[in-house]
Amino acid sequence: MKTQNTPNLTDNNQGFERRTFLAQIVATGLGSSAFSHQEPHLDGGVDPTCGASPADSLFLYIDLLSEIQFSAAKGELGVVVGLLKQCEQVLDEVYLQVKLLEAELSKAKMKAQAKQIRDLVEANRANARLIRDYLGTSPRAEYASLNTLAVFSDQVLRAAQNLQGEVVLSSAGVAALERIIKLVRDYKETQMKTVEARTDHVAVLDDTHKQIREIRKLLLSASIAISSAEDPGVSASRVSDYRRLADRDIEQAIAELKRVPDSAPEPPQTKSPRNILILLLEGTQKLIRKNLVSRSSGQDEPMFIRAASLAASAIPDSRQRVREILRNHCPPATWFRGIYCLALIAPILALFSDPDQRTPLIEHVLDLFPCRDQEGSMSKLAGALAQIQI
């Protein structure tokens, strides 16, 4: 490729800003007026052929990356949670044995020693629950809390062993004390496994964060390139370059996504957040490549034609159909909400023709679409949207 043919995206930021305005005002909460019930006047500046662009779709799909990042480390997180539950179970049993021991020590007038062990156990039962409930919110606090659990096991074990030589207990008291010592030793081993599992979890999170950051850059770059290709101010000779750049960025984003760990349950047809986004990007890519035609000048390399030069008759039909469906299932059916919804589902409609294949994917992306929370409303909305023909 010749150097002069490489598009400079910084020269076309205005086109990108125009194209992604829909997504930006939703994300920032500044679009309240756009959601009013008043219909726009076509003679007031609204283009009747205006429809959703793949640039809009990509910009909106970026919000799905946070779910993928969380899902990627779900397996390691499950191991940590499972081990923490084991710690809690051991601590609960230790607490019961301490209560039995406390009754025996009261007879020997050693209430202070019994209370010391009981207080340690109660504090660490609460500590283990807190770690499990808030796992992933504060890595530094988790690390400190796990170390506290390790200190606890040493303290209880030492206190219990000291009692063995300080007081004469009944057979029941001896059994409770021996049981406490065994439980605490088992607990210490489980606690060490928990620390190791948490380290693995954090490592996966760090690696995934880097991957997600790269994917986000690629999707944003592709969105800018598509917008630049659709900008009327861009020369026709550069449209093809911009669309190839978008196609390449989406291809790289798909490849990066396939490298992200996937904790999707079996069977494999169950759609994970990662696999859903891959399908959405493939649909977006199909929309872009749909504009590929052969050069009439005899050149071997194909070119992308400008989207604005395509027959636009189907765009208002699709937009109007979306608005009719919104009016029935998820009002208000404003012009803005119609295009916003179409931007979310257009790649799915392009990728699949079977409504049964479309419906679960549409239902997933509708998490990004504001709608009143009514039982079954999103399923009905997804099913109706899946019937649209483009």
C-alpha positions, 0 to 999 in steps of 0.5 A, a space after each residue: 500500500 502506498 503511504 499517501 493512501 493511508 487514512 489519517 483518522 485525526 483529520 476526521 474526528 468531526 465525522 466520528 463525533 457526529 456518527 457516535 453522538 447517539 451513543 455518547 448522549 445515552 452514556 452521559 445521561 444528557 439525552 433526556 430531551 431526545 427521549 421525549 414523546 414529541 415526534 421530530 419534524 422531518 422538515 426541521 433537519 432530520 434526514 428521512 433516510 437516516 439510519 443506524 451505522 455499524 460505527 454506532 453498533 461498535 461504539 455501543 458494543 464497547 460496553 459489553 467488554 466489562 461483562 467479558 472481563 468479569 466472566 473471564 476470571 469467573 472460574 478462578 473466582 469460583 475456586 476462591 469462593 469455594 475455599 472461603 466457604 470451607 474456611 467458614 464451615 471449619 470456623 463454625 465447627 471450631 466455634 461449637 467446640 469452643 462453646 463446649 470447651 468454655 463450659 469445661 473451663 468455667 468449672 476450672 475457673 479459666 473463663 478468661 482463656 476460654 473467652 480469648 479463644 471464642 473472641 478470636 473465632 468469632 472475629 475470624 468467622 466474620 472476617 471470612 464472610 466479609 472476604 467472600 462477600 466483597 471479593 474482587 472489590 478491593 484486592 489490597 483489603 483482601 490480601 490483608 484480610 487473608 493474612 489476618 486469617 493466617 494469624 488467627 490459626 496460629 493464635 488459636 492453635 497456640 492457645 489450645 496447645 497451652 491449655 493442654 498442659 495448664 488444666 485438667 479437663 473431663 473426657 468431654 473437655 479433652 475431646 473438644 480441645 483435641 477436636 479444636 486443634 485438629 480443625 485449626 490445623 486443617 483450616 490452616 491448610 485450607 487458608 493457604 490454598 485460598 491465598 494461592 487461588 486468590 493469586 491465580 484469580 488476580 493474575 487472570 484479572 490482570 491479563 484479561 484487563 490488558 486484553 480488554 483494553 486492547 480490544 476496546 482500542 480496536 473497536 473504537 478505531 474501527 468505529 472511527 474508520 467507519 464514520 470517516 468512510 461515511 462522512 460526506 466530506 471524505 473523498 471517494 478515493 479514501 472511502 475504501 481505505 477507511 473501510 479496510 481499516 475498520 475491517 482489519 480492526 474488527 478482525 483483530 478484535 475478534 482474534 483478541 477476544 478468542 484469546 480471552 479465557 471463557 468460563 462458559 458452562 457446557 454444553 458449548 452452544 450456551 452463549 457466553 458474553 465473549 462468544 456473543 460479542 464475537 458474533 456481534 462483531 462478525 455481524 458488523 463485519 458482514 454489514 461492512 463487507 456488504 458494501 464491497 464491489 469490484 473496481 470497474 477500472 480493471 484493478 484486481 483489488 476490490 473497493 468499498 463503496 460509500 454507504 451513503 451511495 447505497 440504495 437507502 429505501 430499506 433504511 427508513 423501512 427498518 427504522 419504522 418497523 423498529 419504532 412500531 415494535 417499540 411502541 407496542 413493547 417498550 415505549 416511547 417509540 421516539 426517533 432517537 430510540 428507534 435508531 439506538 435500538 437498530 444500531 444494537 440489533 442490525 449486525 445480528 439481523 445481518 448475520 442470521 436470517 433465522 429468528 430463533 438464532 437472532 432472538 437470544 442474541 438480541 435479548 442479550 444486547 437489549 441489556 444496553 437498551 433502556 426499557 421499563 422493567 415488566 415481566 417478559 417484556 424484553 423477551 417479547 421485544 427481542 422476539 418481535 425485533 428478530 422478525 425484521 427483514 433487512 
